[in-house]
Amino acid sequence: MFRKVLIANRGEIALRVINACRELGIRTVAVYSEADRNSLHVRFADEAICIGPPRPTESYLNVPAVISAAEIADVDAIHPGYGLLSENANFAEVCRASNIKFIGPPPEVTRLMGEKEKARQAMKKAKVPILPGSDGVLASSDEALEVAKTIGYPIILKAKAGGGGRGMRIVRTPEELPNLYHAANTEAANAFGNGELYMEKFIEQPRHIEFQILADEHGNVTTLFERECSIQRRHQKLIEEAPSLQVTPALRKEISDTLCRCLKEIGYQNAGTIEFLMDEDRKLYFIEMNTRIQVEHPVTEAITGVDLVKAQLRIASGETLDQILPPNIELRGHAIECRINAEHPQKFTPSAGKITAFNVPGGNGVRVDTAQYAEGVVPPYYDSLIAKLITHGVDRAEAMARMERALSQFVVQGIDTSISLHQAIFQDEDFRAGNFDTKFMERFLAKR
């Protein structure tokens, strides 16, 4: 096992990794920007090193600064968390060149799965179901028109190197395709430095389903069931559940077996998530892979009893899945996660500032992952997530009841949060009945 690990992240995920390391007897090194000097991940790590000014490009995304901190602290490995450098293949390569273990997949695999069209073709080759679409990137809007003619409208244009909804456009008619093509191309080029686009058939009201996988460094791969992430706004997830109400045991086994075979072929290692869209006929279609731990990993931990971050560390240290996981993992009840964001619950504008009062709920089946505290400051430079509230019950009804109780006891004062928005969602009849898709929030907000 590693002697010392640097966490190249901040906030609740940095604290989450510190906790996992402490349970495994691993010393930790936090890195922080000047804005995070008083953050809890800095306080609870064994060592802490300031790596720059508040802006992420000058600190958390500054690869030379992170590597210098790792070398100064003499660490064995770096855990990137999620976001920031977690899916940066170049960073993983620099770690390798510096003889520091990157806790994640090899850079070659990260690069393959990070380019969405290459990932799509790899899944297609392995017979993972994918949506009809272009064979590779599109050369021009004229080619896009020809491809759209063969697969039928509506279609969706996606950035080859995209994420977070940027570089995406839904096209419903041939007449609007050229303008939308150029808009997506420009947005993708500005956001990712790569304007290349590909095309897929667009499903009007899909559900968003994702499968959690773990793969060791000895060729063994397993899935830990699925999560449902359909409650989202502008492609940003708000609520996640596990398992999905729509995935049958037969479909779960079919997709799991196919994914294990595919990821073994490409040499995947560590934790990862494969995301799908589900149509009205309950057919799943691959859309992308995230080569890191996900924000919503706690709901999978709740229904399996597996600590995914500790599993990441143990895999990276060379252990096999047989050593890490129990022989038979069974679904245990139902879990739900609410992302508590520092933003106005109706205007959705960010809300930075000092937290004047902070009380987290507790009790049976309630978990809170956060790095915030009373008198702490939410800086304006980073993602708005300030806490993850997770509940677990014997079934969805109990998990929902615990979530409603926990939301009512979650106190954050001094800044705006999304708590009241989540409370309203849990009162919605369609949500309570499980009748939702990725367009749920549009309908929900139109009714408010």
Beta strands, then each sheet from edge to edge (+ up, - down):
strand 1: 4-7
strand 2: 27-33
strand 3: 47-52
strand 4: 77-79
strand 5: 101-102
strand 6: 155-159
strand 7: 169-171
strand 8: 197-201
strand 9: 207-215
strand 10: 221-233
strand 11: 236-242
strand 12: 270-278
strand 13: 284-290
strand 14: 334-341
strand 15: 353-354
strand 16: 357-359
strand 17: 366-370
strand 18: 377-378
strand 19: 385-393
strand 20: 411-413
sheet 1: 3+ 2+ 1+ 4+ 5+
sheet 2: 7+ 6- 8+
sheet 3: 13+ 12- 9+ 10- 11+ 14- 19+ 17-
sheet 4: 15+ 18-
sheet 5: 16+ 20-
end
